[in-house]
Amino acid sequence: MKKLLFKPAMPGIPASGGFTSSSATSSNCGIKLFDIKRKAITAMVLLGFFLVCFTTIENLDGKWIGLLKTDQGDEYPLLYNFRVDNDQLTGTAKTPKGEMKINDGTMNGNKFTFNVIVSRMEIDHSGQFYGDSVGMDLSLGDVKSHVTLKRGDK
């Protein structure tokens, strides 16, 4: 009678040390589970990355400064203090004529509109937020101007 030199420790593993079909199936399940975990972790990392990017992109809040130059050669320093809440834009505009409240402000993606009243005249503003700057068109009737704003001190 022959004695076995190696006794299988687990069912499904023959004395030769190879795998049978039942152990190969459980091994494949481990690989599938690993793939699912890897895909889930990758998806969470990408989602976090996009949330950080969108938070940074949509940050119009704060002080913005610019210099409005007219066709006549006059220059007017401008200071805007914006506050965005969902799709509503509020804040103030400061010019040499004083500080005015932003009225009827709306935000749609990176574009916005509002108006301010200076000496009983309504000046319409429409602009676009570019992350590090703001391009804005001002109009008072037929008179139109463009100004570029840069972020001011926080």
C-alpha positions as CSV (number, residue, x, y, z in Angstrom):
1,M,0.0,0.0,0.0
2,K,1.3,3.5,-1.0
3,K,1.3,6.4,1.4
4,L,0.4,9.8,0.1
5,L,3.2,12.3,0.7
6,F,0.8,15.3,0.4
7,K,-2.7,15.4,1.7
8,P,-5.0,18.1,0.3
9,A,-5.8,20.7,2.9
10,M,-9.0,21.9,1.1
11,P,-11.6,20.1,-0.9
12,G,-11.3,20.7,-4.6
13,I,-7.5,20.9,-4.5
14,P,-5.9,17.6,-5.6
15,A,-2.7,16.3,-4.1
16,S,-0.8,17.5,-7.2
17,G,-1.4,21.1,-6.1
18,G,-3.4,22.1,-9.2
19,F,-6.8,23.5,-9.2
20,T,-10.0,21.8,-10.2
21,S,-12.9,23.5,-12.0
22,S,-14.7,24.4,-8.8
23,S,-11.7,26.2,-7.3
24,A,-11.1,28.0,-10.6
25,T,-14.7,29.4,-10.5
26,S,-14.2,30.9,-7.0
27,S,-10.9,32.3,-8.2
28,N,-12.7,34.0,-11.1
29,C,-15.2,35.5,-8.7
30,G,-12.3,37.1,-6.8
31,I,-11.0,38.7,-10.0
32,K,-14.5,39.9,-10.9
33,L,-14.9,41.4,-7.4
34,F,-11.5,43.1,-7.7
35,D,-12.6,44.6,-11.1
36,I,-15.8,45.9,-9.6
37,K,-14.0,47.5,-6.6
38,R,-11.4,49.0,-8.9
39,K,-14.1,50.5,-11.2
40,A,-16.0,51.9,-8.2
41,I,-12.9,53.5,-6.7
42,T,-12.0,55.0,-10.1
43,A,-15.5,56.4,-10.5
44,M,-15.4,58.0,-7.0
45,V,-12.0,59.6,-7.7
46,L,-13.3,61.0,-11.1
47,L,-16.4,62.3,-9.5
48,G,-14.4,64.1,-6.8
49,F,-12.1,65.6,-9.4
50,F,-15.1,67.0,-11.4
51,L,-16.7,68.4,-8.2
52,V,-13.5,70.2,-7.3
53,C,-13.3,71.6,-10.9
54,F,-16.9,72.8,-11.0
55,T,-16.6,74.4,-7.6
56,T,-13.5,76.3,-8.8
57,I,-15.1,77.2,-12.1
58,E,-18.4,78.6,-10.7
59,N,-16.8,80.9,-8.1
60,L,-17.8,84.4,-9.2
61,D,-18.3,85.4,-5.6
62,G,-16.0,88.2,-4.4
63,K,-14.5,91.5,-5.4
64,W,-13.8,92.3,-9.1
65,I,-12.0,95.5,-10.3
66,G,-11.8,97.1,-13.7
67,L,-11.3,100.4,-15.6
68,L,-14.0,101.6,-17.9
69,K,-12.6,103.6,-20.8
70,T,-15.0,105.8,-22.8
71,D,-14.8,106.9,-26.4
72,Q,-14.1,110.4,-25.2
73,G,-11.0,109.2,-23.4
74,D,-12.4,109.3,-19.9
75,E,-11.6,106.5,-17.4
76,Y,-13.7,105.3,-14.6
77,P,-12.5,102.8,-12.0
78,L,-15.1,100.1,-11.2
79,L,-15.4,97.8,-8.3
80,Y,-18.0,95.0,-8.2
81,N,-18.8,92.8,-5.2
82,F,-20.7,89.7,-6.5
83,R,-22.6,87.1,-4.6
84,V,-24.0,84.1,-6.4
85,D,-26.7,81.9,-4.8
86,N,-27.9,79.2,-7.2
87,D,-28.9,81.2,-10.3
88,Q,-29.4,84.5,-8.5
89,L,-26.7,87.2,-8.7
90,T,-26.6,89.9,-6.0
91,G,-24.1,92.4,-4.7
92,T,-22.9,96.0,-5.3
93,A,-21.2,98.1,-7.9
94,K,-19.0,101.0,-6.9
95,T,-18.1,103.8,-9.3
96,P,-16.9,107.4,-8.8
97,K,-20.7,108.2,-8.5
98,G,-21.0,106.0,-5.4
99,E,-22.1,102.5,-4.5
100,M,-25.2,101.0,-6.1
101,K,-27.1,97.8,-5.5
102,I,-27.1,95.1,-8.2
103,N,-30.7,94.6,-9.4
104,D,-32.4,91.7,-11.2
105,G,-29.2,89.6,-11.3
106,T,-29.3,86.2,-12.9
107,M,-26.6,83.6,-13.5
108,N,-26.9,80.9,-16.2
109,G,-23.8,78.7,-16.3
110,N,-20.9,81.1,-16.6
111,K,-23.0,83.9,-18.1
112,F,-24.8,86.6,-16.1
113,T,-27.0,89.7,-16.4
114,F,-28.0,92.5,-14.0
115,N,-28.6,96.2,-13.9
116,V,-27.7,99.1,-11.6
117,I,-29.3,102.5,-11.3
118,V,-27.1,105.5,-11.4
119,S,-28.7,109.0,-11.2
120,R,-32.1,107.5,-12.1
121,M,-30.6,105.8,-15.2
122,E,-30.7,102.0,-15.5
123,I,-27.4,100.6,-16.8
124,D,-27.8,97.0,-18.1
125,H,-24.8,94.6,-17.6
126,S,-24.3,91.3,-19.3
127,G,-21.1,89.3,-18.9
128,Q,-19.3,86.1,-18.9
129,F,-17.1,84.6,-16.1
130,Y,-13.8,83.0,-17.4
131,G,-12.3,81.9,-14.1
132,D,-9.6,84.5,-13.7
133,S,-11.4,87.3,-15.4
134,V,-14.8,88.6,-16.3
135,G,-15.8,90.2,-19.7
136,M,-18.8,92.5,-19.3
137,D,-20.8,94.7,-21.6
138,L,-22.6,97.8,-20.2
139,S,-25.4,99.5,-22.0
140,L,-27.3,102.7,-21.4
141,G,-29.8,103.0,-24.3
142,D,-27.7,103.1,-27.5
143,V,-24.4,103.7,-25.7
144,K,-22.5,100.5,-25.2
145,S,-19.1,99.8,-23.5
146,H,-17.0,96.8,-22.7
147,V,-14.9,96.2,-19.6
148,T,-12.6,93.4,-18.4
149,L,-12.6,92.8,-14.7
150,K,-9.9,91.0,-12.7
151,R,-10.3,89.6,-9.2
152,G,-9.6,92.1,-6.4
153,D,-8.5,91.5,-2.9
154,K,-10.6,89.1,-1.0
